[in-house]
């Protein structure tokens, strides 16, 4: 995706304010404009947005331990977390985080954002989840107030509700997670991406009219924003054209009819490209104001995806997480793959986790490059990244790998390790997030005191 050129916000005299919630409306689309100077320039700053990025199967013991000074200042992330090093000054890493009522592949995944419990018998995670509380609070201001997306599951448990749900609109009501980038795009912008046309084509007159009312800096931002939309349109259309060609070829070989009237999923075969496209859509959704928050599952809660897309790795993610077992003959294995030593298997496990860290670092790069108000989208966002398991082999429930990135509009002071003597409930982080985005919650789950992030 072509990165917009970062620039300093203009200090030019302000013009007559436009309504804060501005749309570019065409025959087939209603595209939200990003935060511009001309939108209520004397009013409140850009709103704080939030995102939760969930990864399964935990991390190997010791691979989430940064080096910090006595005052908690982060000095260096470890080798496994190295891709996030360039964002170290924007990170807060809390120690000894735990989920008080749910843990593991099923219960931990289902309750990661709810602070509730899971009894394995009823479809109830004590929702709503923190993302849905925010979405409900600001529903009138956004097209998709709380975006919920995931990679498409692979292998066993790919359809299990508890392992595939982190977002709940109410007790017993899991939120559907979209896995098709084209469907996500249509949720946000209404029109479907095409290779040779754009939903922006019928908005040209409105764009020109808006450009006449805003500053030079705003015109540059608007241009970058529309370019970003078009870039994603082209990427999705390219993937869909490739998928359609493959399906046509397979149908022809089998002598079967093929219905071209039904859209094919725009899921890239390359897993890195797939996850990158989904995360770019998250950045665009938050920057545009189409969504106030987003929950993203990098994979389902017991992912047994074969990680051959990571160099020098064999076996499934879940099997690798049980890094102390090397025979390949346990219930967690595929019965085919084995490893020469614990050390080599753990190294593969770490590589898979690091590969996902790289994807998250690219998202933070993207958000930091998108200008907004007196800073960037990342400055006005709070990104929570973590898992519901600590050590993958032990299914550990204490010291869950968790970090918070961004600025949250000044509420988040980065570059720190929050060292704790005792365990700290994840509910306290969720309560802090609610308050940072403007939801006046007194408590969340079992917590009535937020985690101090400022």
C-alpha positions as CSV (number, residue, x, y, z in Angstrom):
1,X,0.0,0.0,0.0
2,X,1.4,3.4,-0.9
3,X,2.3,5.3,2.2
4,X,0.9,8.9,2.4
5,X,3.7,11.4,2.9
6,X,3.8,12.6,6.5
7,X,3.6,16.3,6.9
8,X,3.4,19.0,9.6
9,X,-0.2,20.2,10.2
10,X,-0.8,23.6,8.6
11,X,-0.8,26.7,10.9
12,X,-2.7,28.7,8.3
13,X,-5.7,30.8,9.4
14,X,-8.8,28.7,10.0
15,X,-11.9,28.9,7.8
16,X,-15.5,28.6,8.8
17,X,-15.9,25.2,10.5
18,X,-17.5,22.3,8.7
19,X,-19.6,19.7,10.6
20,X,-17.4,17.2,12.5
21,X,-19.0,14.2,10.9
22,X,-18.5,14.9,7.2
23,X,-19.3,12.5,4.4
24,X,-18.5,12.5,0.7
25,X,-21.8,11.1,-0.7
26,X,-22.1,9.6,-4.1
27,X,-24.6,7.3,-5.9
28,X,-23.0,4.1,-4.5
29,X,-20.9,5.3,-1.5
30,X,-20.8,7.4,1.6
31,X,-17.1,7.9,2.4
32,X,-16.2,9.4,5.7
33,X,-13.6,12.2,5.6
34,X,-10.6,11.9,8.0
35,X,-10.0,14.4,10.8
36,X,-9.3,17.8,9.1
37,X,-8.4,21.2,10.5
38,X,-11.5,22.6,9.1
39,X,-13.7,20.2,11.1
40,X,-14.5,22.1,14.3
41,X,-10.9,23.6,14.6
42,X,-11.7,25.3,17.9
43,X,-13.5,22.3,19.3
44,X,-12.0,19.2,21.0
45,X,-9.0,17.4,19.6
46,X,-9.2,14.3,17.5
47,X,-11.1,11.5,19.3
48,X,-9.1,8.6,20.8
49,X,-9.5,5.4,19.0
50,X,-8.7,1.9,20.2
51,X,-7.7,-1.5,18.7
52,X,-7.1,-4.9,20.1
53,X,-4.9,-7.4,18.4
54,X,-5.2,-10.9,19.7
55,X,-2.7,-13.7,19.0
56,X,-3.1,-17.3,20.1
57,X,-0.8,-20.0,21.6
58,X,1.1,-17.6,23.9
59,X,4.9,-17.2,23.9
60,X,7.8,-19.3,25.2
61,X,8.9,-18.5,28.7
62,X,11.2,-15.5,28.9
63,X,10.4,-14.2,25.4
64,X,8.4,-11.2,26.6
65,X,10.9,-9.8,29.0
66,X,12.4,-6.5,27.9
67,X,15.4,-4.8,29.6
68,X,14.4,-1.8,31.7
69,X,16.0,0.6,34.2
70,X,15.1,0.9,37.8
71,X,12.5,3.5,37.1
72,X,10.8,1.3,34.6
73,X,12.2,3.0,31.5
74,X,12.3,0.5,28.6
75,X,15.9,0.3,27.4
76,X,15.7,-2.6,24.9
77,X,13.3,-5.2,23.8
78,X,14.5,-8.8,23.6
79,X,15.4,-10.7,20.4
80,X,11.9,-12.2,20.0
81,X,10.3,-8.8,20.3
82,X,12.9,-7.0,18.1
83,X,10.5,-5.9,15.3
84,X,8.7,-3.7,17.8
85,X,12.0,-2.0,19.0
86,X,11.5,1.0,16.7
87,X,8.3,1.8,18.6
88,X,9.8,1.2,22.0
89,X,9.2,4.8,23.1
90,X,5.5,4.4,22.3
91,X,5.0,1.1,24.2
92,X,3.8,0.3,27.7
93,X,4.5,-3.3,28.8
94,X,2.6,-4.3,32.0
95,X,3.9,-7.3,34.0
96,X,1.9,-10.0,35.7
97,X,-1.3,-9.5,33.8
98,X,-3.9,-12.2,34.3
99,X,-7.5,-12.9,33.3
100,X,-9.4,-13.5,36.6
101,X,-12.1,-15.8,35.2
102,X,-11.0,-17.3,31.9
103,X,-7.8,-18.8,30.5
104,X,-6.5,-21.1,27.8
105,X,-7.3,-21.7,24.2
106,X,-11.1,-21.6,24.6
107,X,-12.1,-19.8,27.8
108,X,-9.2,-17.4,27.5
109,X,-9.9,-16.4,24.0
110,X,-13.7,-16.0,24.5
111,X,-13.2,-13.8,27.7
112,X,-10.1,-11.8,26.7
113,X,-12.2,-8.7,26.1
114,X,-15.1,-9.4,28.4
115,X,-13.6,-9.9,31.9
116,X,-16.2,-12.7,32.2
117,X,-16.2,-16.4,32.7
118,X,-16.7,-19.4,30.4
119,X,-18.1,-22.7,31.7
120,X,-17.6,-24.7,28.4
121,X,-21.3,-25.6,28.4
122,X,-23.2,-22.4,27.5
123,X,-22.5,-19.8,24.8
124,X,-21.9,-17.0,27.3
125,X,-18.7,-15.0,27.9
126,X,-20.4,-12.4,30.2
127,X,-20.4,-9.8,27.5
128,X,-20.5,-7.2,26.2
129,X,-16.8,-6.9,25.5
130,X,-14.9,-3.7,25.9
131,X,-14.8,-3.0,22.1
132,X,-18.6,-3.3,21.9
133,X,-19.2,-1.0,24.9
134,X,-17.2,1.6,23.1
135,X,-19.0,0.9,19.8
136,X,-22.4,1.2,21.5
137,X,-21.4,4.5,23.2
138,X,-20.4,6.1,19.9
139,X,-22.7,4.3,17.5
140,X,-24.2,7.5,16.1
141,X,-20.9,8.8,15.0
142,X,-19.5,6.0,12.9
143,X,-20.4,3.8,10.0
144,X,-19.1,0.6,11.7
145,X,-18.6,1.7,15.4
146,X,-16.7,-1.5,16.4
147,X,-15.0,-3.3,13.6
148,X,-14.5,-7.1,14.2
149,X,-12.2,-9.0,11.8
150,X,-9.9,-12.0,11.8
151,X,-7.8,-14.2,9.5
152,X,-9.7,-17.1,8.1
153,X,-9.2,-20.2,10.3
154,X,-7.4,-23.2,9.3
155,X,-7.5,-26.8,10.6
156,X,-9.1,-28.2,13.7
157,X,-11.1,-25.8,15.9
158,X,-11.4,-23.4,12.9
159,X,-15.2,-23.3,13.5
160,X,-15.3,-23.5,17.4
161,X,-17.1,-20.5,18.8
162,X,-15.0,-20.0,22.0
163,X,-11.7,-20.1,20.1
164,X,-13.0,-17.8,17.3
165,X,-14.7,-15.0,19.3
166,X,-13.2,-12.2,21.3
167,X,-16.0,-9.7,20.6
168,X,-19.5,-10.0,22.3
169,X,-22.4,-7.6,21.9
170,X,-24.1,-9.0,24.9
171,X,-24.1,-12.2,27.1
172,X,-24.6,-15.1,24.7
173,X,-24.2,-13.0,21.6
174,X,-20.9,-13.4,19.8
175,X,-20.1,-10.8,17.2
176,X,-19.5,-12.1,13.7
177,X,-15.9,-11.6,12.7
178,X,-15.3,-10.8,9.0
179,X,-12.4,-12.6,7.3
180,X,-12.8,-11.4,3.7
181,X,-11.0,-8.1,3.0
182,X,-13.5,-7.2,0.3
183,X,-16.4,-7.6,2.8
184,X,-14.6,-5.4,5.3
185,X,-14.1,-2.7,2.6
186,X,-17.8,-2.9,1.7
187,X,-18.8,-2.6,5.4
188,X,-16.7,0.6,5.7
189,X,-17.3,2.3,2.3
190,X,-20.4,0.7,0.8
191,X,-19.1,0.0,-2.7
192,X,-17.2,-3.0,-3.8
193,X,-13.6,-2.7,-5.1
194,X,-13.1,-3.2,-8.9
195,X,-9.9,-3.3,-10.9
196,X,-10.7,-0.7,-13.5
197,X,-13.2,1.6,-11.6
198,X,-13.4,3.1,-8.2
199,X,-16.3,4.0,-5.8
200,X,-14.5,7.4,-5.6
201,X,-15.3,8.1,-9.3
202,X,-18.7,9.5,-8.5
203,X,-17.4,11.6,-5.6
204,X,-15.1,13.9,-7.6
205,X,-17.4,16.9,-7.6
206,X,-17.8,16.7,-3.8
207,X,-14.1,16.3,-3.3
208,X,-13.5,19.5,-5.3
209,X,-16.1,21.3,-3.3
210,X,-14.6,20.2,0.0
211,X,-11.1,21.1,-1.1
212,X,-12.2,24.7,-1.7
213,X,-13.2,25.0,2.0
214,X,-10.1,23.6,3.7
215,X,-6.5,24.5,4.1
216,X,-3.6,23.4,1.9
217,X,-2.5,20.9,4.6
218,X,-6.1,19.5,4.7
219,X,-6.1,19.2,0.9
220,X,-2.9,17.1,1.1
221,X,-4.3,14.9,3.8
222,X,-7.6,14.4,1.9
223,X,-5.6,13.5,-1.3
224,X,-3.5,11.0,0.7
225,X,-6.6,9.5,2.2
226,X,-8.4,9.0,-1.2
227,X,-5.2,7.6,-2.6
228,X,-5.1,5.1,0.3
229,X,-8.7,4.0,-0.4
230,X,-7.9,3.5,-4.1
231,X,-4.7,1.6,-3.3
232,X,-6.6,-0.9,-1.2
233,X,-9.4,-1.2,-3.8
234,X,-6.8,-2.2,-6.4
235,X,-5.1,-4.7,-4.0
236,X,-8.5,-6.4,-3.2
237,X,-9.6,-6.4,-6.8
238,X,-6.2,-8.0,-7.8
239,X,-6.6,-10.8,-5.2
240,X,-10.2,-11.4,-6.2
241,X,-9.3,-11.6,-9.9
242,X,-6.6,-14.1,-9.1
243,X,-9.0,-16.2,-7.0
244,X,-11.6,-16.2,-9.7
245,X,-9.1,-17.3,-12.3
246,X,-8.0,-20.2,-10.1
247,X,-11.6,-21.2,-9.5
248,X,-12.5,-21.1,-13.2
249,X,-9.5,-23.2,-14.0
250,X,-10.3,-25.8,-11.4
251,X,-14.0,-25.9,-12.5
252,X,-12.9,-26.4,-16.1
253,X,-10.6,-29.3,-15.3
254,X,-13.4,-31.0,-13.5
255,X,-16.0,-30.2,-16.1
256,X,-18.2,-28.3,-13.6
257,X,-20.2,-25.1,-14.1
258,X,-19.0,-22.0,-12.3
259,X,-21.2,-19.1,-11.2
260,X,-19.4,-15.8,-11.9
261,X,-22.3,-13.8,-10.4
262,X,-21.3,-14.7,-6.9
263,X,-18.2,-12.8,-5.7
264,X,-15.1,-14.9,-4.7
265,X,-13.5,-14.2,-1.4
266,X,-10.6,-11.8,-1.7
267,X,-8.2,-13.7,0.5
268,X,-4.6,-13.7,-0.7
269,X,-2.8,-17.0,-0.9
270,X,0.2,-15.4,0.7
271,X,-0.5,-15.2,4.4
272,X,1.6,-12.2,5.0
273,X,-0.2,-10.3,2.3
274,X,-3.5,-11.4,3.7
275,X,-2.8,-10.2,7.2
276,X,-1.2,-7.0,6.0
277,X,-4.3,-6.2,3.9
278,X,-6.6,-6.7,6.9
279,X,-4.4,-4.5,9.2
280,X,-4.2,-1.8,6.5
281,X,-8.0,-1.8,6.5
282,X,-8.0,-1.3,10.3
283,X,-5.7,1.7,10.0
284,X,-7.9,3.2,7.3
285,X,-11.1,2.5,9.3
286,X,-9.8,4.3,12.3
287,X,-8.2,7.2,10.4
288,X,-11.3,7.9,8.3
289,X,-13.6,7.8,11.3
290,X,-15.6,5.0,9.8
291,X,-14.9,3.1,13.0
292,X,-14.1,4.1,16.6
293,X,-12.4,0.9,17.5
294,X,-11.4,-2.5,16.0
295,X,-10.9,-6.0,17.4
296,X,-8.6,-8.2,15.3
297,X,-7.8,-11.9,15.7
298,X,-4.4,-12.6,14.1
299,X,-5.6,-16.2,14.2
300,X,-8.1,-18.3,16.1
301,X,-7.4,-19.2,19.7
302,X,-5.8,-22.6,19.1
303,X,-4.4,-22.0,15.7
304,X,-3.0,-25.1,14.1
305,X,-2.1,-23.3,11.0
306,X,1.0,-24.6,9.2
307,X,3.5,-21.8,9.5
308,X,5.6,-22.7,6.4
309,X,5.4,-19.0,5.4
310,X,8.0,-18.3,8.2
311,X,11.5,-19.3,7.1
312,X,13.0,-22.4,8.7
313,X,9.8,-23.4,10.4
314,X,7.9,-26.7,10.2
315,X,4.8,-27.8,11.9
316,X,1.6,-26.1,13.1
317,X,1.6,-23.0,15.4
318,X,-0.2,-24.9,18.2
319,X,2.2,-27.9,18.0
320,X,5.2,-25.5,18.1
321,X,3.8,-23.8,21.2
322,X,4.2,-27.1,23.1
323,X,7.9,-26.6,22.6
324,X,9.1,-29.1,25.2
325,X,7.5,-32.0,23.3
326,X,9.7,-33.0,20.3
327,X,8.6,-36.5,19.3
328,X,5.7,-35.4,17.2
329,X,3.5,-38.1,18.7
330,X,1.5,-36.2,21.3
331,X,-2.2,-35.2,21.0
332,X,-1.1,-31.7,19.9
333,X,0.9,-33.0,16.9
334,X,-0.1,-34.0,13.4
335,X,1.6,-37.4,13.7
336,X,4.0,-36.6,10.9
337,X,6.2,-33.6,12.0
338,X,8.9,-34.1,14.6
339,X,11.8,-32.0,15.9
340,X,15.4,-32.7,16.6
341,X,15.6,-30.9,20.0
342,X,13.7,-28.7,22.4
343,X,16.0,-25.9,21.4
344,X,15.3,-26.1,17.7
345,X,11.5,-26.4,18.3
346,X,11.5,-23.4,20.6
347,X,13.5,-21.4,18.1
348,X,10.8,-22.2,15.5
349,X,8.0,-21.2,18.0
350,X,9.8,-17.9,18.6
351,X,10.2,-17.2,14.9
352,X,6.4,-17.6,14.4
353,X,5.7,-15.2,17.2
354,X,8.3,-12.8,15.9
355,X,6.8,-12.9,12.4
356,X,3.5,-11.7,13.9
357,X,5.3,-9.0,15.9
358,X,6.6,-7.8,12.5
359,X,3.1,-7.5,11.1
360,X,2.0,-5.5,14.2
361,X,5.1,-3.2,13.9
362,X,4.1,-2.5,10.3
363,X,0.6,-1.5,11.5
364,X,2.1,0.9,14.0
365,X,4.4,2.2,11.2
366,X,1.3,2.9,9.2
367,X,-0.6,4.6,12.0
368,X,2.4,6.7,12.9
369,X,2.6,7.9,9.2
370,X,-1.0,9.0,9.0
371,X,-1.2,12.7,10.0
372,X,-4.0,13.9,12.2
373,X,-4.5,17.1,14.2
374,X,-1.3,17.9,16.1
375,X,0.3,14.5,15.5
376,X,-0.6,11.1,13.9
377,X,-3.3,8.5,14.1
378,X,-1.1,6.5,16.5
379,X,-0.8,9.5,18.8
380,X,-4.6,9.5,19.1
381,X,-5.0,5.8,19.4
382,X,-4.5,3.0,21.9
383,X,-3.5,-0.4,20.5
384,X,-3.6,-3.4,22.9
385,X,-1.7,-6.4,21.7
386,X,-1.5,-9.7,23.5
387,X,-2.6,-13.3,24.1
388,X,-4.7,-15.2,26.6
389,X,-1.9,-17.7,27.3
390,X,1.6,-16.9,28.8
391,X,3.9,-19.9,28.2
392,X,2.4,-21.9,25.4
393,X,3.6,-25.3,26.6
394,X,2.2,-24.8,30.1
395,X,-1.0,-23.1,29.1
396,X,0.2,-20.5,31.6
397,X,-2.4,-18.1,33.0
398,X,-0.1,-15.7,34.8
399,X,2.0,-12.9,33.3
400,X,0.1,-12.9,30.0
401,X,2.1,-11.3,27.1
402,X,0.5,-7.8,26.8
403,X,1.6,-4.4,25.5
404,X,-0.1,-1.1,24.8
405,X,1.1,1.1,22.0
406,X,0.2,4.7,20.9
407,X,-0.5,7.9,22.7
408,X,-4.2,7.8,23.5
409,X,-4.4,11.5,23.0
410,X,-1.9,12.1,25.8
411,X,-3.4,9.6,28.2
412,X,-0.7,7.0,27.5
413,X,3.0,7.7,28.4
414,X,5.2,5.3,26.5
415,X,8.6,3.8,26.9
416,X,7.8,2.1,30.2
417,X,7.7,-1.3,31.8
418,X,5.0,-1.5,34.5
419,X,6.7,-3.7,37.0
420,X,4.3,-5.4,39.5
421,X,4.9,-7.4,42.6
422,X,1.5,-8.9,42.5
423,X,-0.9,-10.0,39.7
424,X,-2.9,-7.4,37.9
425,X,-6.2,-8.1,36.3
426,X,-6.6,-7.5,32.6
427,X,-9.9,-5.9,33.6
428,X,-8.0,-2.9,34.9
429,X,-6.5,-2.4,31.5
430,X,-9.9,-2.6,29.8
431,X,-11.3,-0.1,32.3
432,X,-8.4,2.3,31.5
433,X,-9.1,1.9,27.8
434,X,-12.8,2.7,28.3
435,X,-12.0,5.9,30.1
436,X,-9.2,6.9,27.6
437,X,-11.7,6.8,24.7
438,X,-14.3,8.8,26.6
439,X,-16.6,6.1,28.1
440,X,-17.3,7.1,31.8
441,X,-17.2,3.6,33.2
442,X,-17.0,3.1,36.9
443,X,-16.0,-0.5,36.6
444,X,-15.3,-3.3,34.1
445,X,-15.6,-7.0,35.0
446,X,-14.1,-7.3,38.5
447,X,-12.1,-4.0,38.3
448,X,-13.1,-0.7,39.8
449,X,-9.7,0.9,39.5
450,X,-8.1,1.4,36.0
451,X,-4.5,0.5,35.3
452,X,-2.4,3.7,35.5
453,X,-1.0,4.4,32.0
454,X,-0.2,8.1,32.1
